């Protein structure tokens, strides 16, 4: 008897985790965050997409456990989350490795690195 895909048990949250990689904007956000902690305003400028779009994708990445947020009085700062398990750790490693060598993504990551360094001197 064939296995019906919806009947196959999936570890809770694993489907959300993998769907997080199915969107180009979310992949670009993850790429930026490999450079370090960024605020939404930085990502909006670097990605050239509207703030609500960036915020929506960040919310999805948080639900997937890939992104963590810290807040100060006025701003939220996002970074890659600490790996929760071996699968998560492997996926984060893959993000870092897979984006290496892709010219457009490397340019975005270098721009993000410059932002991270600038933020150390002057916060948002």
C-alpha contacts under 8 A as a table, 3 or more apart, distances in Angstrom:
res1	aa1	res2	aa2	distance
3	X	7	X	7.28
3	X	8	X	7.40
4	X	7	X	5.33
4	X	8	X	6.86
5	X	8	X	5.45
6	X	9	X	7.73
10	X	14	X	6.66
10	X	15	X	7.19
11	X	14	X	5.45
11	X	15	X	7.80
12	X	15	X	7.51
13	X	16	X	5.14
13	X	17	X	6.14
13	X	64	X	6.87
14	X	17	X	4.94
14	X	18	X	6.27
15	X	18	X	5.28
15	X	19	X	6.08
16	X	19	X	5.06
16	X	20	X	6.23
16	X	63	X	7.69
16	X	64	X	5.55
17	X	20	X	5.32
17	X	21	X	7.43
17	X	64	X	4.67
17	X	65	X	7.25
17	X	66	X	7.74
18	X	21	X	5.59
18	X	22	X	7.15
19	X	22	X	5.05
19	X	23	X	7.65
20	X	23	X	6.61
20	X	26	X	6.69
20	X	27	X	7.93
20	X	60	X	7.00
20	X	61	X	6.20
20	X	64	X	6.68
21	X	24	X	7.70
21	X	26	X	6.73
21	X	27	X	6.07
22	X	26	X	7.85
22	X	27	X	7.86
23	X	26	X	5.38
23	X	27	X	6.32
24	X	27	X	5.08
24	X	28	X	6.19
25	X	28	X	5.01
25	X	29	X	6.18
25	X	54	X	7.93
25	X	57	X	7.37
26	X	29	X	4.99
26	X	30	X	6.21
26	X	57	X	5.91
26	X	58	X	7.51
26	X	61	X	7.32
27	X	30	X	5.10
27	X	31	X	6.16
28	X	31	X	4.95
28	X	32	X	6.28
28	X	47	X	7.63
28	X	105	X	7.23
29	X	32	X	5.09
29	X	33	X	6.25
29	X	43	X	7.30
29	X	58	X	7.88
30	X	33	X	5.07
30	X	34	X	6.43
30	X	80	X	7.30
30	X	95	X	7.39
31	X	34	X	5.35
31	X	35	X	7.49
31	X	95	X	7.13
31	X	96	X	7.24
31	X	99	X	6.99
31	X	105	X	6.97
31	X	108	X	7.85
31	X	109	X	6.35
32	X	35	X	5.70
32	X	36	X	7.51
32	X	43	X	7.65
32	X	108	X	6.61
32	X	109	X	5.11
32	X	112	X	5.74
33	X	36	X	5.12
33	X	37	X	6.20
33	X	38	X	6.85
33	X	78	X	7.49
33	X	79	X	5.58
33	X	80	X	5.97
33	X	112	X	7.76
34	X	79	X	7.86
34	X	80	X	6.93
34	X	96	X	6.71
34	X	109	X	7.39
35	X	109	X	6.06
35	X	110	X	7.56
35	X	112	X	5.99
35	X	113	X	5.07
35	X	116	X	7.26
36	X	79	X	6.13
36	X	80	X	7.76
36	X	112	X	7.78
36	X	113	X	6.99
36	X	116	X	6.26
37	X	77	X	6.15
37	X	78	X	5.36
37	X	79	X	4.59
37	X	80	X	7.83
37	X	116	X	6.54
38	X	42	X	6.23
38	X	43	X	6.95
38	X	77	X	5.37
38	X	78	X	5.36
38	X	79	X	6.67
38	X	112	X	7.84
38	X	115	X	7.72
38	X	116	X	6.59
39	X	42	X	5.44
39	X	43	X	6.61
39	X	75	X	7.00
39	X	76	X	5.90
39	X	77	X	4.43
39	X	78	X	5.97
39	X	124	X	7.56
40	X	43	X	5.08
40	X	44	X	6.09
40	X	51	X	7.11
40	X	54	X	6.99
40	X	55	X	7.09
40	X	76	X	7.25
40	X	77	X	7.21
40	X	78	X	7.74
41	X	44	X	5.11
41	X	45	X	6.37
41	X	51	X	7.31
42	X	45	X	5.29
42	X	46	X	6.12
42	X	112	X	7.91
42	X	115	X	7.29
43	X	46	X	5.00
43	X	47	X	5.76
43	X	48	X	7.96
43	X	54	X	7.24
44	X	47	X	5.39
44	X	48	X	5.59
44	X	49	X	5.57
44	X	50	X	6.18
44	X	51	X	5.71
44	X	54	X	6.59
45	X	48	X	5.26
45	X	49	X	7.44
46	X	108	X	6.80
46	X	111	X	7.27
46	X	112	X	7.19
47	X	108	X	7.84
49	X	53	X	6.68
49	X	54	X	6.95
50	X	53	X	5.41
50	X	54	X	6.57
51	X	54	X	5.14
51	X	55	X	6.10
52	X	55	X	5.05
52	X	56	X	6.03
53	X	56	X	5.17
53	X	57	X	6.29
54	X	57	X	5.26
54	X	58	X	6.08
55	X	58	X	5.02
55	X	59	X	6.15
56	X	59	X	5.17
56	X	60	X	6.47
57	X	60	X	5.06
57	X	61	X	6.21
58	X	61	X	4.99
58	X	62	X	6.09
58	X	67	X	7.29
59	X	62	X	5.06
59	X	63	X	6.27
60	X	63	X	5.08
60	X	64	X	6.24
61	X	64	X	4.98
61	X	65	X	6.29
61	X	66	X	5.39
61	X	67	X	5.55
62	X	65	X	4.99
62	X	66	X	5.81
62	X	67	X	4.80
62	X	68	X	6.16
63	X	66	X	7.71
64	X	67	X	7.78
65	X	68	X	7.40
65	X	81	X	6.61
65	X	84	X	7.76
66	X	80	X	5.92
66	X	81	X	5.16
66	X	82	X	7.84
66	X	83	X	7.77
66	X	88	X	7.88
66	X	92	X	7.83
67	X	78	X	6.63
67	X	79	X	5.70
67	X	80	X	4.52
67	X	81	X	4.55
68	X	78	X	5.73
68	X	79	X	5.49
68	X	80	X	5.96
68	X	81	X	4.77
68	X	82	X	7.97
69	X	76	X	6.36
69	X	77	X	5.52
69	X	78	X	4.52
69	X	79	X	6.45
70	X	76	X	5.74
70	X	77	X	5.26
70	X	78	X	6.52
71	X	74	X	7.44
71	X	75	X	5.77
71	X	76	X	4.37
71	X	77	X	6.08
72	X	75	X	5.53
72	X	76	X	6.52
75	X	124	X	7.33
83	X	86	X	7.42
83	X	88	X	5.30
83	X	89	X	4.85
83	X	92	X	7.57
84	X	88	X	5.96
84	X	89	X	7.14
85	X	88	X	5.27
85	X	89	X	6.14
86	X	89	X	4.99
86	X	90	X	6.08
87	X	90	X	5.14
87	X	91	X	6.22
88	X	91	X	5.15
88	X	92	X	6.26
89	X	92	X	5.26
89	X	93	X	6.19
90	X	93	X	5.03
90	X	94	X	6.07
91	X	94	X	4.87
91	X	95	X	6.18
92	X	95	X	5.03
92	X	96	X	6.47
93	X	96	X	5.24
93	X	97	X	6.13
94	X	97	X	4.94
94	X	98	X	5.52
95	X	98	X	5.34
95	X	99	X	6.13
96	X	99	X	5.77
96	X	100	X	6.67
97	X	100	X	5.44
98	X	101	X	7.88
99	X	102	X	5.80
99	X	105	X	6.49
99	X	106	X	7.32
100	X	105	X	7.81
100	X	106	X	6.72
101	X	106	X	6.91
102	X	105	X	5.52
102	X	106	X	6.01
103	X	106	X	5.08
103	X	107	X	6.19
104	X	107	X	5.22
104	X	108	X	6.43
105	X	108	X	5.05
105	X	109	X	6.09
106	X	109	X	4.96
106	X	110	X	6.08
107	X	110	X	5.17
107	X	111	X	6.21
108	X	111	X	5.10
108	X	112	X	6.15
109	X	112	X	4.91
109	X	113	X	6.13
110	X	113	X	4.95
110	X	114	X	6.34
111	X	114	X	5.15
111	X	115	X	6.40
112	X	115	X	4.95
112	X	116	X	6.17
113	X	116	X	5.01
113	X	117	X	6.28
114	X	117	X	5.18
114	X	118	X	6.13
115	X	118	X	4.95
115	X	119	X	6.00
116	X	119	X	5.16
116	X	120	X	6.58
117	X	120	X	5.36
117	X	121	X	7.13
118	X	121	X	5.39
118	X	122	X	6.29
118	X	123	X	7.93
119	X	122	X	4.89
119	X	123	X	4.75
119	X	124	X	6.85
120	X	123	X	6.48
